[in-house]
Amino acid sequence: MISFIWQWLDCFYTFPVTCLVIVICVVVWLLITHKGWSYYDVGCNYDRVLVDKETWRWISSTLSHISWMHLVLNMYSLWNLRWMEQRFTCSVYLIWNILIAFLSTCVTLFINLLQLWVGFHTEQVRQVYLVGYSAVLFGLFAIASQHVTSIVLLGDILIAPIWIPFISLGVVTLLVPEASFVGHCSGIFIGFLISLDKHDDLFQWSWSWIWLLGILCITLITMNWTIQRNRFIRI
């Protein structure tokens, strides 16, 4: 028992961000299970976030998992990506996680807004609730693909790492049809966008992203103004 505790303490010391996220997600899942909450209580939804101003769902949806299988698969994937934390430092890895979580949700909600404008799957947009750490994981997959030379698939087949996020997306879509395709694609998009920045210095790297955060803030303000001016958007 003592050796097990020491092993966990060593993991926390080596991979603090990864372990902290896993612990938080497990605790949140236990709370959700105990309270009997569902997607509607913690998930991110277009109407709930942008119309009803329940902005806390931005955070709760990312850290929440309703199904224990969803939790296990996501945390297992996150644990397999722990090498990124050691290679790129905890600070950079933490910023990546936060940026992907926030920006992928921004992109998803913006796409939802466009869908409502053009009248494409309007009811489906309003019924979808995003939950889970999957979007962040797909973003991390995209970043990781830029730092691996090649990957062996099915014994002898070599594939370019850049295709891994999309192959994973295809597998998830086939196995879990109800999974949010737009949400996962948003994570991949932000991941590749982040990987374009080649700065090694954390200070330089952080400042180089301020313009993107500013643009997204302006976008969200514009979206909110549009919603207030166009009440017909909400049926």
PyRosetta script that sets phi, psi and omega in degrees:
from pyrosetta import init, pose_from_sequence

init()
pose = pose_from_sequence("MISFIWQWLDCFYTFPVTCLVIVICVVVWLLITHKGWSYYDVGCNYDRVLVDKETWRWISSTLSHISWMHLVLNMYSLWNLRWMEQRFTCSVYLIWNILIAFLSTCVTLFINLLQLWVGFHTEQVRQVYLVGYSAVLFGLFAIASQHVTSIVLLGDILIAPIWIPFISLGVVTLLVPEASFVGHCSGIFIGFLISLDKHDDLFQWSWSWIWLLGILCITLITMNWTIQRNRFIRI")
pose.set_psi(1, -44.1)
pose.set_omega(1, 180.0)
pose.set_phi(2, -65.2)
pose.set_psi(2, -41.0)
pose.set_omega(2, 179.4)
pose.set_phi(3, -64.5)
pose.set_psi(3, -36.4)
pose.set_omega(3, 178.0)
pose.set_phi(4, -63.6)
pose.set_psi(4, -42.8)
pose.set_omega(4, 179.2)
pose.set_phi(5, -63.1)
pose.set_psi(5, -42.6)
pose.set_omega(5, 179.6)
pose.set_phi(6, -64.4)
pose.set_psi(6, -36.0)
pose.set_omega(6, 177.9)
pose.set_phi(7, -63.9)
pose.set_psi(7, -41.5)
pose.set_omega(7, 178.5)
pose.set_phi(8, -67.2)
pose.set_psi(8, -39.3)
pose.set_omega(8, 177.4)
pose.set_phi(9, -63.8)
pose.set_psi(9, -37.5)
pose.set_omega(9, 178.0)
pose.set_phi(10, -66.1)
pose.set_psi(10, -39.9)
pose.set_omega(10, 177.2)
pose.set_phi(11, -63.5)
pose.set_psi(11, -41.4)
pose.set_omega(11, 178.3)
pose.set_phi(12, -63.2)
pose.set_psi(12, -35.9)
pose.set_omega(12, -180.0)
pose.set_phi(13, -71.5)
pose.set_psi(13, -37.9)
pose.set_omega(13, -177.0)
pose.set_phi(14, -82.1)
pose.set_psi(14, -41.3)
pose.set_omega(14, -177.9)
pose.set_phi(15, -127.3)
pose.set_psi(15, 67.0)
pose.set_omega(15, -174.3)
pose.set_phi(16, -62.3)
pose.set_psi(16, -41.9)
pose.set_omega(16, -178.0)
pose.set_phi(17, -66.6)
pose.set_psi(17, -47.4)
pose.set_omega(17, 179.8)
pose.set_phi(18, -59.1)
pose.set_psi(18, -48.3)
pose.set_omega(18, -178.6)
pose.set_phi(19, -65.6)
pose.set_psi(19, -39.1)
pose.set_omega(19, -179.2)
pose.set_phi(20, -64.9)
pose.set_psi(20, -43.0)
pose.set_omega(20, 178.8)
pose.set_phi(21, -63.1)
pose.set_psi(21, -43.0)
pose.set_omega(21, 179.4)
pose.set_phi(22, -61.5)
pose.set_psi(22, -45.7)
pose.set_omega(22, -179.8)
pose.set_phi(23, -62.2)
pose.set_psi(23, -45.6)
pose.set_omega(23, -179.4)
pose.set_phi(24, -61.7)
pose.set_psi(24, -45.2)
pose.set_omega(24, -178.9)
pose.set_phi(25, -63.9)
pose.set_psi(25, -38.9)
pose.set_omega(25, 178.6)
pose.set_phi(26, -66.6)
pose.set_psi(26, -44.6)
pose.set_omega(26, 179.4)
pose.set_phi(27, -62.7)
pose.set_psi(27, -42.5)
pose.set_omega(27, 178.7)
pose.set_phi(28, -63.6)
pose.set_psi(28, -41.1)
pose.set_omega(28, 178.2)
pose.set_phi(29, -62.7)
pose.set_psi(29, -41.9)
pose.set_omega(29, 177.5)
pose.set_phi(30, -62.0)
pose.set_psi(30, -40.4)
pose.set_omega(30, 178.8)
pose.set_phi(31, -65.5)
pose.set_psi(31, -43.8)
pose.set_omega(31, 178.9)
pose.set_phi(32, -61.9)
pose.set_psi(32, -43.7)
pose.set_omega(32, 179.3)
pose.set_phi(33, -64.0)
pose.set_psi(33, -42.6)
pose.set_omega(33, -179.2)
pose.set_phi(34, -65.5)
pose.set_psi(34, -40.1)
pose.set_omega(34, -177.8)
pose.set_phi(35, -82.5)
pose.set_psi(35, -15.2)
pose.set_omega(35, -178.1)
pose.set_phi(36, 73.8)
pose.set_psi(36, 28.5)
pose.set_omega(36, -179.4)
pose.set_phi(37, -75.6)
pose.set_psi(37, 162.4)
pose.set_omega(37, 179.5)
pose.set_phi(38, -128.8)
pose.set_psi(38, -173.3)
pose.set_omega(38, 178.2)
pose.set_phi(39, -55.2)
pose.set_psi(39, -38.1)
pose.set_omega(39, -176.0)
pose.set_phi(40, -66.4)
pose.set_psi(40, -22.4)
pose.set_omega(40, -177.0)
pose.set_phi(41, -86.9)
pose.set_psi(41, -29.6)
pose.set_omega(41, -173.9)
pose.set_phi(42, -126.9)
pose.set_psi(42, -11.9)
pose.set_omega(42, -174.3)
pose.set_phi(43, -76.2)
pose.set_psi(43, 161.6)
pose.set_omega(43, 177.6)
pose.set_phi(44, -93.5)
pose.set_psi(44, 122.7)
pose.set_omega(44, -177.7)
pose.set_phi(45, -133.7)
pose.set_psi(45, 144.8)
pose.set_omega(45, -176.2)
pose.set_phi(46, -53.9)
pose.set_psi(46, -53.1)
pose.set_omega(46, -177.6)
pose.set_phi(47, -65.0)
pose.set_psi(47, -42.1)
pose.set_omega(47, -176.5)
pose.set_phi(48, -65.6)
pose.set_psi(48, -38.9)
pose.set_omega(48, -175.0)
pose.set_phi(49, -83.5)
pose.set_psi(49, -50.7)
pose.set_omega(49, -172.1)
pose.set_phi(50, -90.5)
pose.set_psi(50, -29.2)
pose.set_omega(50, -179.1)
pose.set_phi(51, -93.9)
pose.set_psi(51, -48.2)
pose.set_omega(51, -178.7)
pose.set_phi(52, -86.8)
pose.set_psi(52, -3.7)
pose.set_omega(52, 176.4)
pose.set_phi(53, 62.8)
pose.set_psi(53, 31.2)
pose.set_omega(53, 177.1)
pose.set_phi(54, -87.7)
pose.set_psi(54, 69.9)
pose.set_omega(54, -173.4)
pose.set_phi(55, -67.6)
pose.set_psi(55, -19.0)
pose.set_omega(55, 178.5)
pose.set_phi(56, -63.1)
pose.set_psi(56, -20.1)
pose.set_omega(56, 179.0)
pose.set_phi(57, -66.1)
pose.set_psi(57, -19.9)
pose.set_omega(57, 176.7)
pose.set_phi(58, -57.6)
pose.set_psi(58, -40.0)
pose.set_omega(58, -179.0)
pose.set_phi(59, -87.4)
pose.set_psi(59, -46.7)
pose.set_omega(59, -175.0)
pose.set_phi(60, -61.0)
pose.set_psi(60, -36.9)
pose.set_omega(60, -177.9)
pose.set_phi(61, -66.4)
pose.set_psi(61, -37.0)
pose.set_omega(61, -178.5)
pose.set_phi(62, -68.8)
pose.set_psi(62, -38.0)
pose.set_omega(62, -175.3)
pose.set_phi(63, -93.1)
pose.set_psi(63, -0.8)
pose.set_omega(63, -175.5)
pose.set_phi(64, -101.8)
pose.set_psi(64, 142.2)
pose.set_omega(64, 173.3)
pose.set_phi(65, -136.9)
pose.set_psi(65, 128.3)
pose.set_omega(65, 180.0)
pose.set_phi(66, -85.2)
pose.set_psi(66, -44.3)
pose.set_omega(66, -179.7)
pose.set_phi(67, -90.4)
pose.set_psi(67, 137.4)
pose.set_omega(67, 178.6)
pose.set_phi(68, -66.6)
pose.set_psi(68, -30.9)
pose.set_omega(68, 178.3)
pose.set_phi(69, -66.5)
pose.set_psi(69, -40.7)
pose.set_omega(69, 176.6)
pose.set_phi(70, -60.5)
pose.set_psi(70, -43.1)
pose.set_omega(70, 178.8)
pose.set_phi(71, -62.2)
pose.set_psi(71, -48.0)
pose.set_omega(71, -177.4)
pose.set_phi(72, -62.3)
pose.set_psi(72, -46.2)
pose.set_omega(72, -178.9)
pose.set_phi(73, -63.0)
pose.set_psi(73, -43.2)
pose.set_omega(73, -179.5)
pose.set_phi(74, -67.8)
pose.set_psi(74, -43.4)
pose.set_omega(74, -179.0)
pose.set_phi(75, -69.7)
pose.set_psi(75, -33.3)
pose.set_omega(75, 175.7)
pose.set_phi(76, -64.7)
pose.set_psi(76, -43.4)
pose.set_omega(76, 178.0)
pose.set_phi(77, -64.0)
pose.set_psi(77, -41.3)
pose.set_omega(77, 179.1)
pose.set_phi(78, -63.6)
pose.set_psi(78, -40.7)
pose.set_omega(78, 179.6)
pose.set_phi(79, -64.6)
pose.set_psi(79, -35.7)
pose.set_omega(79, 178.4)
pose.set_phi(80, -70.6)
pose.set_psi(80, -16.5)
pose.set_omega(80, 178.0)
pose.set_phi(81, -96.5)
pose.set_psi(81, 8.9)
pose.set_omega(81, -176.1)
pose.set_phi(82, -62.4)
pose.set_psi(82, -22.7)
pose.set_omega(82, 178.9)
pose.set_phi(83, -60.6)
pose.set_psi(83, -28.0)
pose.set_omega(83, 179.6)
pose.set_phi(84, -65.3)
pose.set_psi(84, -36.9)
pose.set_omega(84, 179.2)
pose.set_phi(85, -64.5)
pose.set_psi(85, -38.6)
pose.set_omega(85, -179.2)
pose.set_phi(86, -74.5)
pose.set_psi(86, -34.6)
pose.set_omega(86, -176.6)
pose.set_phi(87, -77.9)
pose.set_psi(87, -39.2)
pose.set_omega(87, -174.0)
pose.set_phi(88, -105.0)
pose.set_psi(88, 6.1)
pose.set_omega(88, -178.4)
pose.set_phi(89, 77.9)
pose.set_psi(89, 153.1)
pose.set_omega(89, -177.0)
pose.set_phi(90, -62.9)
pose.set_psi(90, -39.5)
pose.set_omega(90, -176.6)
pose.set_phi(91, -62.3)
pose.set_psi(91, -49.7)
pose.set_omega(91, -179.9)
pose.set_phi(92, -63.9)
pose.set_psi(92, -43.2)
pose.set_omega(92, -179.0)
pose.set_phi(93, -63.0)
pose.set_psi(93, -39.6)
pose.set_omega(93, 177.9)
pose.set_phi(94, -64.5)
pose.set_psi(94, -44.0)
pose.set_omega(94, 178.8)
pose.set_phi(95, -62.5)
pose.set_psi(95, -40.8)
pose.set_omega(95, 177.2)
pose.set_phi(96, -58.2)
pose.set_psi(96, -47.7)
pose.set_omega(96, -179.7)
pose.set_phi(97, -59.3)
pose.set_psi(97, -45.1)
pose.set_omega(97, -178.8)
pose.set_phi(98, -66.3)
pose.set_psi(98, -45.3)
pose.set_omega(98, -179.4)
pose.set_phi(99, -61.6)
pose.set_psi(99, -46.4)
pose.set_omega(99, -178.8)
pose.set_phi(100, -63.7)
pose.set_psi(100, -43.0)
pose.set_omega(100, -179.7)
pose.set_phi(101, -60.2)
pose.set_psi(101, -45.0)
pose.set_omega(101, -176.8)
pose.set_phi(102, -75.4)
pose.set_psi(102, -50.1)
pose.set_omega(102, -173.3)
pose.set_phi(103, -71.4)
pose.set_psi(103, -35.5)
pose.set_omega(103, 178.9)
pose.set_phi(104, -64.6)
pose.set_psi(104, -36.0)
pose.set_omega(104, 176.3)
pose.set_phi(105, -67.6)
pose.set_psi(105, -39.5)
pose.set_omega(105, 176.2)
pose.set_phi(106, -58.4)
pose.set_psi(106, -47.3)
pose.set_omega(106, -178.9)
pose.set_phi(107, -63.2)
pose.set_psi(107, -43.3)
pose.set_omega(107, -179.9)
pose.set_phi(108, -61.1)
pose.set_psi(108, -46.2)
pose.set_omega(108, -179.9)
pose.set_phi(109, -65.9)
pose.set_psi(109, -35.9)
pose.set_omega(109, 178.1)
pose.set_phi(110, -65.8)
pose.set_psi(110, -41.2)
pose.set_omega(110, 176.8)
pose.set_phi(111, -64.2)
pose.set_psi(111, -39.7)
pose.set_omega(111, 175.8)
pose.set_phi(112, -58.9)
pose.set_psi(112, -41.5)
pose.set_omega(112, 178.8)
pose.set_phi(113, -62.1)
pose.set_psi(113, -43.4)
pose.set_omega(113, 178.3)
pose.set_phi(114, -63.3)
pose.set_psi(114, -39.8)
pose.set_omega(114, 177.9)
pose.set_phi(115, -60.7)
pose.set_psi(115, -40.6)
pose.set_omega(115, 179.4)
pose.set_phi(116, -68.4)
pose.set_psi(116, -36.5)
pose.set_omega(116, 179.6)
pose.set_phi(117, -63.1)
pose.set_psi(117, -43.0)
pose.set_omega(117, -177.2)
pose.set_phi(118, -89.9)
pose.set_psi(118, -3.8)
pose.set_omega(118, 178.3)
pose.set_phi(119, 74.4)
pose.set_psi(119, 30.6)
pose.set_omega(119, -178.5)
pose.set_phi(120, -97.7)
pose.set_psi(120, 114.3)
pose.set_omega(120, 179.3)
pose.set_phi(121, 52.2)
pose.set_psi(121, 48.3)
pose.set_omega(121, -175.3)
pose.set_phi(122, -58.2)
pose.set_psi(122, -48.5)
pose.set_omega(122, -177.9)
pose.set_phi(123, -66.8)
pose.set_psi(123, -36.6)
pose.set_omega(123, 179.6)
pose.set_phi(124, -64.2)
pose.set_psi(124, -39.3)
pose.set_omega(124, 178.9)
pose.set_phi(125, -59.2)
pose.set_psi(125, -41.0)
pose.set_omega(125, -176.6)
pose.set_phi(126, -76.3)
pose.set_psi(126, -19.4)
pose.set_omega(126, -177.5)
pose.set_phi(127, -94.8)
pose.set_psi(127, -13.9)
pose.set_omega(127, -176.9)
pose.set_phi(128, -80.6)
pose.set_psi(128, 131.0)
pose.set_omega(128, 175.2)
pose.set_phi(129, -121.2)
pose.set_psi(129, 122.4)
pose.set_omega(129, -178.8)
pose.set_phi(130, -88.1)
pose.set_psi(130, 129.3)
pose.set_omega(130, 173.8)
pose.set_phi(131, -141.6)
pose.set_psi(131, 152.3)
pose.set_omega(131, 174.2)
pose.set_phi(132, 107.2)
pose.set_psi(132, 166.1)
pose.set_omega(132, -177.3)
pose.set_phi(133, -93.1)
pose.set_psi(133, 10.2)
pose.set_omega(133, -172.5)
pose.set_phi(134, -61.2)
pose.set_psi(134, -42.8)
pose.set_omega(134, -178.2)
pose.set_phi(135, -60.9)
pose.set_psi(135, -40.5)
pose.set_omega(135, 178.0)
pose.set_phi(136, -64.5)
pose.set_psi(136, -42.0)
pose.set_omega(136, -179.6)
pose.set_phi(137, -62.9)
pose.set_psi(137, -42.4)
pose.set_omega(137, 178.9)
pose.set_phi(138, -65.9)
pose.set_psi(138, -34.3)
pose.set_omega(138, 174.6)
pose.set_phi(139, -65.0)
pose.set_psi(139, -41.0)
pose.set_omega(139, 177.3)
pose.set_phi(140, -67.2)
pose.set_psi(140, -36.0)
pose.set_omega(140, 174.9)
pose.set_phi(141, -58.6)
pose.set_psi(141, -43.1)
pose.set_omega(141, -179.0)
pose.set_phi(142, -63.3)
pose.set_psi(142, -42.3)
pose.set_omega(142, 178.2)
pose.set_phi(143, -66.5)
pose.set_psi(143, -44.2)
pose.set_omega(143, -178.7)
pose.set_phi(144, -62.0)
pose.set_psi(144, -32.9)
pose.set_omega(144, -178.3)
pose.set_phi(145, -64.4)
pose.set_psi(145, -19.5)
pose.set_omega(145, 179.4)
pose.set_phi(146, -85.4)
pose.set_psi(146, -3.8)
pose.set_omega(146, -176.5)
pose.set_phi(147, -124.4)
pose.set_psi(147, 17.9)
pose.set_omega(147, 176.7)
pose.set_phi(148, -125.1)
pose.set_psi(148, 137.4)
pose.set_omega(148, -176.1)
pose.set_phi(149, -75.0)
pose.set_psi(149, -50.3)
pose.set_omega(149, 179.9)
pose.set_phi(150, -158.2)
pose.set_psi(150, 159.9)
pose.set_omega(150, -178.8)
pose.set_phi(151, -130.8)
pose.set_psi(151, 134.1)
pose.set_omega(151, 179.2)
pose.set_phi(152, -90.2)
pose.set_psi(152, 128.1)
pose.set_omega(152, -180.0)
pose.set_phi(153, -122.2)
pose.set_psi(153, 130.7)
pose.set_omega(153, 178.6)
pose.set_phi(154, 55.6)
pose.set_psi(154, 45.3)
pose.set_omega(154, 172.3)
pose.set_phi(155, 87.8)
pose.set_psi(155, -63.3)
pose.set_omega(155, -172.0)
pose.set_phi(156, -118.4)
pose.set_psi(156, -13.8)
pose.set_omega(156, -173.7)
pose.set_phi(157, -82.7)
pose.set_psi(157, 120.7)
pose.set_omega(157, 176.2)
pose.set_phi(158, -95.7)
pose.set_psi(158, 129.9)
pose.set_omega(158, 178.5)
pose.set_phi(159, -126.0)
pose.set_psi(159, 152.3)
pose.set_omega(159, 177.5)
pose.set_phi(160, -69.6)
pose.set_psi(160, 135.0)
pose.set_omega(160, -178.1)
pose.set_phi(161, -57.1)
pose.set_psi(161, -27.0)
pose.set_omega(161, -177.1)
pose.set_phi(162, -61.5)
pose.set_psi(162, -22.0)
pose.set_omega(162, -178.4)
pose.set_phi(163, -85.7)
pose.set_psi(163, -11.7)
pose.set_omega(163, -175.9)
pose.set_phi(164, -58.1)
pose.set_psi(164, -47.7)
pose.set_omega(164, 179.0)
pose.set_phi(165, -58.7)
pose.set_psi(165, -37.2)
pose.set_omega(165, -177.6)
pose.set_phi(166, -75.4)
pose.set_psi(166, -35.4)
pose.set_omega(166, 174.8)
pose.set_phi(167, -64.7)
pose.set_psi(167, -43.1)
pose.set_omega(167, 177.4)
pose.set_phi(168, -61.5)
pose.set_psi(168, -40.2)
pose.set_omega(168, 178.8)
pose.set_phi(169, -62.7)
pose.set_psi(169, -41.8)
pose.set_omega(169, 178.8)
pose.set_phi(170, -64.1)
pose.set_psi(170, -42.1)
pose.set_omega(170, 179.2)
pose.set_phi(171, -63.3)
pose.set_psi(171, -45.9)
pose.set_omega(171, 179.8)
pose.set_phi(172, -62.3)
pose.set_psi(172, -41.0)
pose.set_omega(172, -179.6)
pose.set_phi(173, -63.3)
pose.set_psi(173, -38.1)
pose.set_omega(173, 179.6)
pose.set_phi(174, -72.4)
pose.set_psi(174, -42.3)
pose.set_omega(174, -176.6)
pose.set_phi(175, -78.9)
pose.set_psi(175, -34.7)
pose.set_omega(175, -178.3)
pose.set_phi(176, -127.4)
pose.set_psi(176, 82.5)
pose.set_omega(176, -176.1)
pose.set_phi(177, -58.9)
pose.set_psi(177, -28.2)
pose.set_omega(177, -178.0)
pose.set_phi(178, -80.1)
pose.set_psi(178, -5.0)
pose.set_omega(178, 178.9)
pose.set_phi(179, -65.1)
pose.set_psi(179, 147.0)
pose.set_omega(179, -177.1)
pose.set_phi(180, -75.5)
pose.set_psi(180, 107.9)
pose.set_omega(180, 178.5)
pose.set_phi(181, -65.5)
pose.set_psi(181, -42.4)
pose.set_omega(181, -180.0)
pose.set_phi(182, -64.1)
pose.set_psi(182, -42.5)
pose.set_omega(182, -180.0)
pose.set_phi(183, -61.7)
pose.set_psi(183, -43.7)
pose.set_omega(183, 179.5)
pose.set_phi(184, -68.0)
pose.set_psi(184, -41.4)
pose.set_omega(184, 177.8)
pose.set_phi(185, -62.7)
pose.set_psi(185, -36.0)
pose.set_omega(185, 178.0)
pose.set_phi(186, -63.1)
pose.set_psi(186, -41.0)
pose.set_omega(186, 177.3)
pose.set_phi(187, -62.3)
pose.set_psi(187, -43.6)
pose.set_omega(187, 178.3)
pose.set_phi(188, -62.6)
pose.set_psi(188, -43.5)
pose.set_omega(188, -179.9)
pose.set_phi(189, -59.7)
pose.set_psi(189, -47.9)
pose.set_omega(189, -179.8)
pose.set_phi(190, -66.3)
pose.set_psi(190, -37.6)
pose.set_omega(190, 178.4)
pose.set_phi(191, -60.5)
pose.set_psi(191, -47.3)
pose.set_omega(191, 178.1)
pose.set_phi(192, -66.6)
pose.set_psi(192, -34.4)
pose.set_omega(192, 177.8)
pose.set_phi(193, -63.9)
pose.set_psi(193, -42.9)
pose.set_omega(193, 178.3)
pose.set_phi(194, -65.1)
pose.set_psi(194, -39.1)
pose.set_omega(194, -177.0)
pose.set_phi(195, -68.1)
pose.set_psi(195, -13.3)
pose.set_omega(195, 176.7)
pose.set_phi(196, -70.7)
pose.set_psi(196, -23.5)
pose.set_omega(196, -179.0)
pose.set_phi(197, -81.5)
pose.set_psi(197, 118.9)
pose.set_omega(197, -174.5)
pose.set_phi(198, -101.6)
pose.set_psi(198, 9.0)
pose.set_omega(198, -179.0)
pose.set_phi(199, -66.0)
pose.set_psi(199, 134.6)
pose.set_omega(199, 175.1)
pose.set_phi(200, -89.4)
pose.set_psi(200, -28.8)
pose.set_omega(200, -178.7)
pose.set_phi(201, -78.4)
pose.set_psi(201, 126.9)
pose.set_omega(201, -176.0)
pose.set_phi(202, -62.1)
pose.set_psi(202, -39.6)
pose.set_omega(202, -178.1)
pose.set_phi(203, -64.3)
pose.set_psi(203, -47.5)
pose.set_omega(203, 178.0)
pose.set_phi(204, -61.5)
pose.set_psi(204, -43.0)
pose.set_omega(204, -177.3)
pose.set_phi(205, -61.6)
pose.set_psi(205, -43.0)
pose.set_omega(205, -178.6)
pose.set_phi(206, -65.1)
pose.set_psi(206, -43.9)
pose.set_omega(206, -179.2)
pose.set_phi(207, -67.0)
pose.set_psi(207, -30.4)
pose.set_omega(207, -179.1)
pose.set_phi(208, -68.9)
pose.set_psi(208, -13.5)
pose.set_omega(208, 179.8)
pose.set_phi(209, -101.3)
pose.set_psi(209, -3.6)
pose.set_omega(209, -179.2)
pose.set_phi(210, -62.4)
pose.set_psi(210, -36.8)
pose.set_omega(210, 180.0)
pose.set_phi(211, -61.8)
pose.set_psi(211, -38.5)
pose.set_omega(211, -179.5)
pose.set_phi(212, -67.8)
pose.set_psi(212, -42.9)
pose.set_omega(212, 177.6)
pose.set_phi(213, -62.5)
pose.set_psi(213, -39.0)
pose.set_omega(213, 178.2)
pose.set_phi(214, -63.0)
pose.set_psi(214, -43.8)
pose.set_omega(214, 178.8)
pose.set_phi(215, -61.9)
pose.set_psi(215, -41.4)
pose.set_omega(215, -179.2)
pose.set_phi(216, -68.2)
pose.set_psi(216, -36.8)
pose.set_omega(216, 176.8)
pose.set_phi(217, -62.8)
pose.set_psi(217, -43.5)
pose.set_omega(217, 177.7)
pose.set_phi(218, -62.9)
pose.set_psi(218, -39.9)
pose.set_omega(218, 178.7)
pose.set_phi(219, -61.5)
pose.set_psi(219, -44.5)
pose.set_omega(219, -179.7)
pose.set_phi(220, -65.4)
pose.set_psi(220, -39.9)
pose.set_omega(220, 177.3)
pose.set_phi(221, -62.7)
pose.set_psi(221, -41.5)
pose.set_omega(221, 178.4)
pose.set_phi(222, -64.3)
pose.set_psi(222, -41.8)
pose.set_omega(222, 178.3)
pose.set_phi(223, -61.3)
pose.set_psi(223, -44.1)
pose.set_omega(223, -179.7)
pose.set_phi(224, -63.4)
pose.set_psi(224, -42.4)
pose.set_omega(224, 178.9)
pose.set_phi(225, -63.1)
pose.set_psi(225, -40.5)
pose.set_omega(225, 179.9)
pose.set_phi(226, -63.8)
pose.set_psi(226, -42.1)
pose.set_omega(226, -179.8)
pose.set_phi(227, -63.1)
pose.set_psi(227, -41.3)
pose.set_omega(227, -179.6)
pose.set_phi(228, -67.0)
pose.set_psi(228, -33.7)
pose.set_omega(228, -178.3)
pose.set_phi(229, -81.0)
pose.set_psi(229, -26.6)
pose.set_omega(229, -175.1)
pose.set_phi(230, -117.6)
pose.set_psi(230, 80.9)
pose.set_omega(230, -178.2)
pose.set_phi(231, -65.6)
pose.set_psi(231, -19.3)
pose.set_omega(231, -177.5)
pose.set_phi(232, -68.3)
pose.set_psi(232, -14.8)
pose.set_omega(232, -179.0)
pose.set_phi(233, -62.3)
pose.set_psi(233, -35.6)
pose.set_omega(233, 179.9)
pose.set_phi(234, -94.2)
pose.set_psi(234, 115.5)
pose.set_omega(234, -177.8)
pose.set_phi(235, -84.5)
pose.dump_pdb("model.pdb")
